[in-house]
Amino acid sequence: MQKHPPYQDWKPAAERLKIARKVLAFFSDVALDQLCADAGIVGGKCIDGALNSLWLDAETSAKLLKEVRKESPCLKVAQGQCLLMRCFRRKVNALRCIGHRTLRPLLEEIRQRMASQR
């Protein structure tokens, strides 16, 4: 018996999938495309390496800033930028905690959807 089981064992698979979809909604199409390519869906690194290579682009930044502003409307610009980076790191770490068994099929689904839109 483990004293502290892995995070992915805490929640049922359906709830992990719901959390992953919610988190991935904040990322831009460019970031999602990079994540899918780097995560081994098309061929490449493992999911952890793909999450490490993500960057905060303008579209993702705008989505996250909108969410931060909604929660704290009177936040100063400098504080908003600091919270923006923290929020981005938390989103990436949330995906990391969800686990590759849940994330890989979801990334495959996103990749197929993006390919059909092109």
GUVOPA-599719 format. One record per atom (N, C-alpha, C): chain; residue in three letters; residue number from 1; x, y, z; atom name. Coordinates in steps of 0.001 Angstrom, whole numbers, always signed. Example, Ala and Ser with C-alpha at 12.3 -4.5 7.8 and 13.67 -1.06 7.14 Angstrom:
<markols>
MARKOL   cadena   residuo   num        px        py        pz   atomo
MARKOL        A       ALA     1    +13190     -5690     +7800       N
MARKOL        A       ALA     1    +12300     -4500     +7800      CA
MARKOL        A       ALA     1    +13200     -3300     +7800       C
MARKOL        A       SER     2    +12850     -2250     +7080       N
MARKOL        A       SER     2    +13670     -1060     +7140      CA
MARKOL        A       SER     2    +12900       +30     +7870       C
</markols>
This chain:
<markols>
MARKOL   cadena   residuo   num        px        py        pz   atomo
MARKOL        A       MET     1      +834     -1180        +0       N
MARKOL        A       MET     1        +0        +0        +0      CA
MARKOL        A       MET     1      +878     +1242        +0       C
MARKOL        A       GLN     2      +562     +2171      -885       N
MARKOL        A       GLN     2     +1321     +3405      -970      CA
MARKOL        A       GLN     2      +757     +4438        +2       C
MARKOL        A       LYS     3     +1661     +5161      +638       N
MARKOL        A       LYS     3     +1219     +6219     +1541      CA
MARKOL        A       LYS     3      +575     +7362      +765       C
MARKOL        A       HIS     4     +1188     +7750      -334       N
MARKOL        A       HIS     4      +658     +8811     -1178      CA
MARKOL        A       HIS     4      +534     +8278     -2604       C
MARKOL        A       PRO     5      -661     +7846     -3005       N
MARKOL        A       PRO     5      -818     +7327     -4368      CA
MARKOL        A       PRO     5      -639     +8441     -5386       C
MARKOL        A       PRO     6      -272     +8085     -6620       N
MARKOL        A       PRO     6      -120     +9102     -7670      CA
MARKOL        A       PRO     6     -1430     +9863     -7881       C
MARKOL        A       TYR     7     -1287    +11120     -8315       N
MARKOL        A       TYR     7     -2455    +11986     -8491      CA
MARKOL        A       TYR     7     -3483    +11379     -9432       C
MARKOL        A       GLN     8     -3017    +10738    -10495       N
MARKOL        A       GLN     8     -3960    +10191    -11465      CA
MARKOL        A       GLN     8     -4834     +9091    -10876       C
MARKOL        A       ASP     9     -4441     +8536     -9703       N
MARKOL        A       ASP     9     -5268     +7532     -9056      CA
MARKOL        A       ASP     9     -6292     +8155     -8104       C
MARKOL        A       TRP    10     -6202     +9433     -7836       N
MARKOL        A       TRP    10     -7130    +10084     -6917      CA
MARKOL        A       TRP    10     -8503    +10288     -7522       C
MARKOL        A       LYS    11     -8535    +10625     -8778       N
MARKOL        A       LYS    11     -9797    +10974     -9422      CA
MARKOL        A       LYS    11    -10135     +9928    -10488       C
MARKOL        A       PRO    12    -11430     +9704    -10727       N
MARKOL        A       PRO    12    -11803     +8771    -11795      CA
MARKOL        A       PRO    12    -11404     +9320    -13169       C
MARKOL        A       ALA    13    -11289     +8426    -14119       N
MARKOL        A       ALA    13    -10811     +8795    -15457      CA
MARKOL        A       ALA    13    -11686     +9851    -16122       C
MARKOL        A       ALA    14    -12990     +9754    -15945       N
MARKOL        A       ALA    14    -13894    +10728    -16575      CA
MARKOL        A       ALA    14    -13648    +12138    -16040       C
MARKOL        A       GLU    15    -13377    +12239    -14757       N
MARKOL        A       GLU    15    -13120    +13554    -14165      CA
MARKOL        A       GLU    15    -11764    +14103    -14611       C
MARKOL        A       ARG    16    -10773    +13227    -14729       N
MARKOL        A       ARG    16     -9462    +13661    -15230      CA
MARKOL        A       ARG    16     -9570    +14172    -16659       C
MARKOL        A       LEU    17    -10366    +13482    -17470       N
MARKOL        A       LEU    17    -10570    +13893    -18852      CA
MARKOL        A       LEU    17    -11258    +15258    -18918       C
MARKOL        A       LYS    18    -12239    +15468    -18049       N
MARKOL        A       LYS    18    -12945    +16745    -17987      CA
MARKOL        A       LYS    18    -11992    +17878    -17591       C
MARKOL        A       ILE    19    -11133    +17632    -16623       N
MARKOL        A       ILE    19    -10151    +18626    -16187      CA
MARKOL        A       ILE    19     -9173    +18931    -17324       C
MARKOL        A       ALA    20     -8713    +17890    -18010       N
MARKOL        A       ALA    20     -7757    +18077    -19109      CA
MARKOL        A       ALA    20     -8380    +18899    -20235       C
MARKOL        A       ARG    21     -9627    +18631    -20580       N
MARKOL        A       ARG    21    -10300    +19406    -21632      CA
MARKOL        A       ARG    21    -10406    +20878    -21233       C
MARKOL        A       LYS    22    -10738    +21121    -19979       N
MARKOL        A       LYS    22    -10867    +22492    -19488      CA
MARKOL        A       LYS    22     -9528    +23222    -19544       C
MARKOL        A       VAL    23     -8457    +22539    -19169       N
MARKOL        A       VAL    23     -7127    +23156    -19184      CA
MARKOL        A       VAL    23     -6655    +23392    -20616       C
MARKOL        A       LEU    24     -6860    +22424    -21499       N
MARKOL        A       LEU    24     -6404    +22558    -22884      CA
MARKOL        A       LEU    24     -7166    +23640    -23644       C
MARKOL        A       ALA    25     -8339    +24016    -23158       N
MARKOL        A       ALA    25     -9113    +25072    -23822      CA
MARKOL        A       ALA    25     -8406    +26418    -23743       C
MARKOL        A       PHE    26     -7512    +26603    -22777       N
MARKOL        A       PHE    26     -6801    +27864    -22627      CA
MARKOL        A       PHE    26     -5643    +28019    -23615       C
MARKOL        A       PHE    27     -5156    +26928    -24175       N
MARKOL        A       PHE    27     -3996    +26993    -25057      CA
MARKOL        A       PHE    27     -4419    +27352    -26481       C
MARKOL        A       SER    28     -3558    +28087    -27170       N
MARKOL        A       SER    28     -3825    +28470    -28551      CA
MARKOL        A       SER    28     -3662    +27264    -29474       C
MARKOL        A       ASP    29     -4117    +27417    -30702       N
MARKOL        A       ASP    29     -3983    +26332    -31686      CA
MARKOL        A       ASP    29     -2512    +26031    -31969       C
MARKOL        A       VAL    30     -1691    +27060    -31981       N
MARKOL        A       VAL    30      -256    +26867    -32226      CA
MARKOL        A       VAL    30      +370    +26063    -31094       C
MARKOL        A       ALA    31       +15    +26411    -29856       N
MARKOL        A       ALA    31      +561    +25690    -28701      CA
MARKOL        A       ALA    31       +58    +24247    -28671       C
MARKOL        A       LEU    32     -1220    +24048    -29003       N
MARKOL        A       LEU    32     -1762    +22685    -29040      CA
MARKOL        A       LEU    32     -1109    +21857    -30133       C
MARKOL        A       ASP    33      -860    +22480    -31281       N
MARKOL        A       ASP    33      -199    +21779    -32377      CA
MARKOL        A       ASP    33     +1213    +21364    -31975       C
MARKOL        A       GLN    34     +1911    +22274    -31306       N
MARKOL        A       GLN    34     +3256    +21950    -30840      CA
MARKOL        A       GLN    34     +3215    +20833    -29790       C
MARKOL        A       LEU    35     +2242    +20910    -28880       N
MARKOL        A       LEU    35     +2123    +19896    -27836      CA
MARKOL        A       LEU    35     +1837    +18526    -28441       C
MARKOL        A       CYS    36      +934    +18479    -29412       N
MARKOL        A       CYS    36      +617    +17205    -30075      CA
MARKOL        A       CYS    36     +1833    +16646    -30809       C
MARKOL        A       ALA    37     +2557    +17517    -31493       N
MARKOL        A       ALA    37     +3725    +17068    -32254      CA
MARKOL        A       ALA    37     +4827    +16574    -31320       C
MARKOL        A       ASP    38     +5067    +17292    -30237       N
MARKOL        A       ASP    38     +6149    +16926    -29323      CA
MARKOL        A       ASP    38     +5798    +15760    -28407       C
MARKOL        A       ALA    39     +4514    +15503    -28217       N
MARKOL        A       ALA    39     +4100    +14477    -27254      CA
MARKOL        A       ALA    39     +4183    +13062    -27812       C
MARKOL        A       GLY    40     +4668    +12906    -29001       N
MARKOL        A       GLY    40     +4794    +11566    -29555      CA
MARKOL        A       GLY    40     +3582    +11137    -30343       C
MARKOL        A       ILE    41     +2599    +12007    -30498       N
MARKOL        A       ILE    41     +1421    +11670    -31293      CA
MARKOL        A       ILE    41     +1840    +11555    -32753       C
MARKOL        A       VAL    42     +2620    +12525    -33206       N
MARKOL        A       VAL    42     +3120    +12494    -34567      CA
MARKOL        A       VAL    42     +4493    +11841    -34597       C
MARKOL        A       GLY    43     +5147    +11814    -33489       N
MARKOL        A       GLY    43     +6497    +11272    -33372      CA
MARKOL        A       GLY    43     +7347    +12294    -32658       C
MARKOL        A       GLY    44     +7958    +11899    -31585       N
MARKOL        A       GLY    44     +8770    +12863    -30852      CA
MARKOL        A       GLY    44     +8992    +12468    -29412       C
MARKOL        A       LYS    45     +9022    +13460    -28552       N
MARKOL        A       LYS    45     +9365    +13260    -27158      CA
MARKOL        A       LYS    45     +8193    +12690    -26360       C
MARKOL        A       CYS    46     +8439    +12459    -25090       N
MARKOL        A       CYS    46     +7380    +12025    -24193      CA
MARKOL        A       CYS    46     +6533    +13243    -23822       C
MARKOL        A       ILE    47     +5433    +13014    -23152       N
MARKOL        A       ILE    47     +4527    +14100    -22799      CA
MARKOL        A       ILE    47     +5183    +15089    -21852       C
MARKOL        A       ASP    48     +5984    +14604    -20914       N
MARKOL        A       ASP    48     +6648    +15500    -19973      CA
MARKOL        A       ASP    48     +7585    +16458    -20710       C
MARKOL        A       GLY    49     +8329    +15948    -21656       N
MARKOL        A       GLY    49     +9209    +16803    -22452      CA
MARKOL        A       GLY    49     +8431    +17779    -23303       C
MARKOL        A       ALA    50     +7287    +17336    -23814       N
MARKOL        A       ALA    50     +6448    +18223    -24621      CA
MARKOL        A       ALA    50     +5876    +19352    -23768       C
MARKOL        A       LEU    51     +5477    +19037    -22541       N
MARKOL        A       LEU    51     +4968    +20079    -21648      CA
MARKOL        A       LEU    51     +6068    +21055    -21260       C
MARKOL        A       ASN    52     +7293    +20551    -21113       N
MARKOL        A       ASN    52     +8418    +21437    -20794      CA
MARKOL        A       ASN    52     +8725    +22398    -21939       C
MARKOL        A       SER    53     +8454    +21994    -23166       N
MARKOL        A       SER    53     +8795    +22832    -24312      CA
MARKOL        A       SER    53     +7699    +23843    -24676       C
MARKOL        A       LEU    54     +6571    +23814    -23956       N
MARKOL        A       LEU    54     +5514    +24790    -24242      CA
MARKOL        A       LEU    54     +5960    +26196    -23875       C
MARKOL        A       TRP    55     +5495    +27176    -24635       N
MARKOL        A       TRP    55     +5796    +28570    -24336      CA
MARKOL        A       TRP    55     +4477    +29343    -24293       C
MARKOL        A       LEU    56     +4529    +30500    -23688       N
MARKOL        A       LEU    56     +3350    +31356    -23553      CA
MARKOL        A       LEU    56     +3285    +32291    -24753       C
MARKOL        A       ASP    57     +2439    +31944    -25734       N
MARKOL        A       ASP    57     +2306    +32797    -26911      CA
MARKOL        A       ASP    57     +1213    +33851    -26683       C
MARKOL        A       ALA    58     +1025    +34720    -27648       N
MARKOL        A       ALA    58      +124    +35862    -27493      CA
MARKOL        A       ALA    58     -1336    +35434    -27310       C
MARKOL        A       GLU    59     -1781    +34449    -28078       N
MARKOL        A       GLU    59     -3184    +34017    -27993      CA
MARKOL        A       GLU    59     -3472    +33343    -26653       C
MARKOL        A       THR    60     -2575    +32481    -26205       N
MARKOL        A       THR    60     -2727    +31837    -24900      CA
MARKOL        A       THR    60     -2678    +32881    -23796       C
MARKOL        A       SER    61     -1766    +33817    -23937       N
MARKOL        A       SER    61     -1630    +34887    -22956      CA
MARKOL        A       SER    61     -2919    +35702    -22855       C
MARKOL        A       ALA    62     -3540    +35997    -23982       N
MARKOL        A       ALA    62     -4788    +36765    -23979      CA
MARKOL        A       ALA    62     -5907    +36002    -23280       C
MARKOL        A       LYS    63     -5995    +34697    -23542       N
MARKOL        A       LYS    63     -7035    +33883    -22892      CA
MARKOL        A       LYS    63     -6826    +33821    -21383       C
MARKOL        A       LEU    64     -5583    +33616    -20973       N
MARKOL        A       LEU    64     -5291    +33542    -19543      CA
MARKOL        A       LEU    64     -5485    +34896    -18866       C
MARKOL        A       LEU    65     -5089    +35971    -19536       N
MARKOL        A       LEU    65     -5248    +37308    -18964      CA
MARKOL        A       LEU    65     -6727    +37651    -18793       C
MARKOL        A       LYS    66     -7542    +37219    -19735       N
MARKOL        A       LYS    66     -8986    +37427    -19623      CA
MARKOL        A       LYS    66     -9536    +36715    -18388       C
MARKOL        A       GLU    67     -9063    +35505    -18145       N
MARKOL        A       GLU    67     -9497    +34740    -16977      CA
MARKOL        A       GLU    67     -9008    +35390    -15677       C
MARKOL        A       VAL    68     -7765    +35865    -15674       N
MARKOL        A       VAL    68     -7214    +36520    -14491      CA
MARKOL        A       VAL    68     -7972    +37821    -14216       C
MARKOL        A       ARG    69     -8253    +38592    -15255       N
MARKOL        A       ARG    69     -8986    +39855    -15102      CA
MARKOL        A       ARG    69    -10416    +39621    -14611       C
MARKOL        A       LYS    70    -11011    +38500    -15028       N
MARKOL        A       LYS    70    -12370    +38195    -14589      CA
MARKOL        A       LYS    70    -12397    +37928    -13082       C
MARKOL        A       GLU    71    -11368    +37256    -12581       N
MARKOL        A       GLU    71    -11311    +36946    -11154      CA
MARKOL        A       GLU    71    -10836    +38132    -10323       C
MARKOL        A       SER    72     -9979    +38982    -10881       N
MARKOL        A       SER    72     -9436    +40139    -10166      CA
MARKOL        A       SER    72     -9466    +41361    -11083       C
MARKOL        A       PRO    73    -10610    +42041    -11175       N
MARKOL        A       PRO    73    -10722    +43145    -12138      CA
MARKOL        A       PRO    73     -9864    +44374    -11828       C
MARKOL        A       CYS    74     -9530    +44618    -10572       N
MARKOL        A       CYS    74     -8760    +45824    -10239      CA
MARKOL        A       CYS    74     -7276    +45519    -10044       C
MARKOL        A       LEU    75     -6784    +44508    -10720       N
MARKOL        A       LEU    75     -5385    +44104    -10613      CA
MARKOL        A       LEU    75     -4497    +45027    -11444       C
MARKOL        A       LYS    76     -3335    +45387    -10912       N
MARKOL        A       LYS    76     -2392    +46234    -11647      CA
MARKOL        A       LYS    76     -1744    +45426    -12772       C
MARKOL        A       VAL    77     -1220    +46121    -13771       N
MARKOL        A       VAL    77      -650    +45469    -14951      CA
MARKOL        A       VAL    77      +536    +44584    -14578       C
MARKOL        A       ALA    78     +1437    +45094    -13738       N
MARKOL        A       ALA    78     +2618    +44315    -13346      CA
MARKOL        A       ALA    78     +2227    +43060    -12585       C
MARKOL        A       GLN    79     +1254    +43187    -11707       N
MARKOL        A       GLN    79      +777    +42018    -10972      CA
MARKOL        A       GLN    79       +71    +41043    -11905       C
MARKOL        A       GLY    80      -621    +41577    -12889       N
MARKOL        A       GLY    80     -1311    +40730    -13855      CA
MARKOL        A       GLY    80      -342    +39877    -14654       C
MARKOL        A       GLN    81      +792    +40466    -15044       N
MARKOL        A       GLN    81     +1797    +39703    -15795      CA
MARKOL        A       GLN    81     +2402    +38600    -14931       C
MARKOL        A       CYS    82     +2628    +38907    -13657       N
MARKOL        A       CYS    82     +3173    +37903    -12731      CA
MARKOL        A       CYS    82     +2168    +36759    -12548       C
MARKOL        A       LEU    83      +906    +37114    -12359       N
MARKOL        A       LEU    83      -130    +36096    -12212      CA
MARKOL        A       LEU    83      -326    +35307    -13495       C
MARKOL        A       LEU    84      -123    +35960    -14614       N
MARKOL        A       LEU    84      -258    +35300    -15904      CA
MARKOL        A       LEU    84      +751    +34154    -16045       C
MARKOL        A       MET    85     +1997    +34429    -15702       N
MARKOL        A       MET    85     +3027    +33385    -15769      CA
MARKOL        A       MET    85     +2729    +32256    -14784       C
MARKOL        A       ARG    86     +2290    +32607    -13598       N
MARKOL        A       ARG    86     +1959    +31593    -12586      CA
MARKOL        A       ARG    86      +784    +30738    -13055       C
MARKOL        A       CYS    87      -212    +31376    -13642       N
MARKOL        A       CYS    87     -1382    +30663    -14145      CA
MARKOL        A       CYS    87      -981    +29699    -15272       C
MARKOL        A       PHE    88       -94    +30156    -16161       N
MARKOL        A       PHE    88      +385    +29298    -17247      CA
MARKOL        A       PHE    88     +1118    +28078    -16687       C
MARKOL        A       ARG    89     +1998    +28300    -15712       N
MARKOL        A       ARG    89     +2724    +27174    -15099      CA
MARKOL        A       ARG    89     +1759    +26196    -14437       C
MARKOL        A       ARG    90      +737    +26717    -13790       N
MARKOL        A       ARG    90      -247    +25845    -13136      CA
MARKOL        A       ARG    90     -1023    +25021    -14145       C
MARKOL        A       LYS    91     -1360    +25614    -15279       N
MARKOL        A       LYS    91     -2070    +24870    -16330      CA
MARKOL        A       LYS    91     -1191    +23735    -16865       C
MARKOL        A       VAL    92       +68    +24047    -17103       N
MARKOL        A       VAL    92      +997    +23023    -17600      CA
MARKOL        A       VAL    92     +1177    +21924    -16554       C
MARKOL        A       ASN    93     +1325    +22299    -15298       N
MARKOL        A       ASN    93     +1511    +21304    -14245      CA
MARKOL        A       ASN    93      +247    +20489    -13996       C
MARKOL        A       ALA    94      -914    +21081    -14219       N
MARKOL        A       ALA    94     -2159    +20325    -14104      CA
MARKOL        A       ALA    94     -2191    +19218    -15156       C
MARKOL        A       LEU    95     -1761    +19540    -16379       N
MARKOL        A       LEU    95     -1698    +18516    -17430      CA
MARKOL        A       LEU    95      -684    +17434    -17067       C
MARKOL        A       ARG    96      +426    +17846    -16470       N
MARKOL        A       ARG    96     +1456    +16895    -16073      CA
MARKOL        A       ARG    96      +915    +15920    -15016       C
MARKOL        A       CYS    97      +116    +16443    -14076       N
MARKOL        A       CYS    97      -432    +15621    -12998      CA
MARKOL        A       CYS    97     -1540    +14678    -13473       C
MARKOL        A       ILE    98     -2227    +15063    -14521       N
MARKOL        A       ILE    98     -3322    +14232    -15023      CA
MARKOL        A       ILE    98     -2811    +12905    -15549       C
MARKOL        A       GLY    99     -1643    +12920    -16136       N
MARKOL        A       GLY    99     -1028    +11671    -16572      CA
MARKOL        A       GLY    99     -1149    +11428    -18060       C
MARKOL        A       HIS   100      -199    +10655    -18569       N
MARKOL        A       HIS   100      -144    +10432    -20016      CA
MARKOL        A       HIS   100     -1249     +9510    -20509       C
MARKOL        A       ARG   101     -1772     +8630    -19657       N
MARKOL        A       ARG   101     -2837     +7718    -20110      CA
MARKOL        A       ARG   101     -4109     +8480    -20472       C
MARKOL        A       THR   102     -4362     +9550    -19768       N
MARKOL        A       THR   102     -5531    +10371    -20054      CA
MARKOL        A       THR   102     -5235    +11391    -21143       C
MARKOL        A       LEU   103     -4049    +11945    -21113       N
MARKOL        A       LEU   103     -3699    +13052    -21996      CA
MARKOL        A       LEU   103     -3426    +12618    -23437       C
MARKOL        A       ARG   104     -2799    +11464    -23619       N
MARKOL        A       ARG   104     -2420    +11044    -24967      CA
MARKOL        A       ARG   104     -3627    +10844    -25896       C
MARKOL        A       PRO   105     -4701    +10137    -25468       N
MARKOL        A       PRO   105     -5864    +10013    -26368      CA
MARKOL        A       PRO   105     -6542    +11360    -26644       C
MARKOL        A       LEU   106     -6540    +12246    -25654       N
MARKOL        A       LEU   106     -7126    +13561    -25842      CA
MARKOL        A       LEU   106     -6319    +14385    -26836       C
MARKOL        A       LEU   107     -5010    +14306    -26775       N
MARKOL        A       LEU   107     -4162    +15016    -27729      CA
MARKOL        A       LEU   107     -4329    +14453    -29139       C
MARKOL        A       GLU   108     -4517    +13148    -29238       N
MARKOL        A       GLU   108     -4764    +12525    -30549      CA
MARKOL        A       GLU   108     -6080    +13043    -31135       C
MARKOL        A       GLU   109     -7083    +13149    -30292       N
MARKOL        A       GLU   109     -8378    +13678    -30734      CA
MARKOL        A       GLU   109     -8248    +15135    -31203       C
MARKOL        A       ILE   110     -7500    +15931    -30460       N
MARKOL        A       ILE   110     -7284    +17334    -30823      CA
MARKOL        A       ILE   110     -6506    +17438    -32128       C
MARKOL        A       ARG   111     -5490    +16590    -32292       N
MARKOL        A       ARG   111     -4700    +16613    -33515      CA
MARKOL        A       ARG   111     -5552    +16285    -34730       C
MARKOL        A       GLN   112     -6413    +15284    -34594       N
MARKOL        A       GLN   112     -7300    +14913    -35705      CA
MARKOL        A       GLN   112     -8292    +16025    -36024       C
MARKOL        A       ARG   113     -8817    +16682    -34989       N
MARKOL        A       ARG   113     -9747    +17785    -35196      CA
MARKOL        A       ARG   113     -9066    +18949    -35892       C
MARKOL        A       MET   114     -7848    +19246    -35493       N
MARKOL        A       MET   114     -7104    +20350    -36113      CA
MARKOL        A       MET   114     -6747    +20017    -37551       C
MARKOL        A       ALA   115     -6436    +18760    -37829       N
MARKOL        A       ALA   115     -6100    +18359    -39199      CA
MARKOL        A       ALA   115     -7328    +18450    -40108       C
MARKOL        A       SER   116     -8510    +18142    -39579       N
MARKOL        A       SER   116     -9714    +18211    -40397      CA
MARKOL        A       SER   116    -10135    +19655    -40660       C
MARKOL        A       GLN   117     -9742    +20588    -39794       N
MARKOL        A       GLN   117    -10079    +22000    -39986      CA
MARKOL        A       GLN   117     -9202    +22648    -41044       C
MARKOL        A       ARG   118     -8056    +22106    -41317       N
MARKOL        A       ARG   118     -7129    +22698    -42302      CA
MARKOL        A       ARG   118     -7515    +22412    -43696       C
</markols>
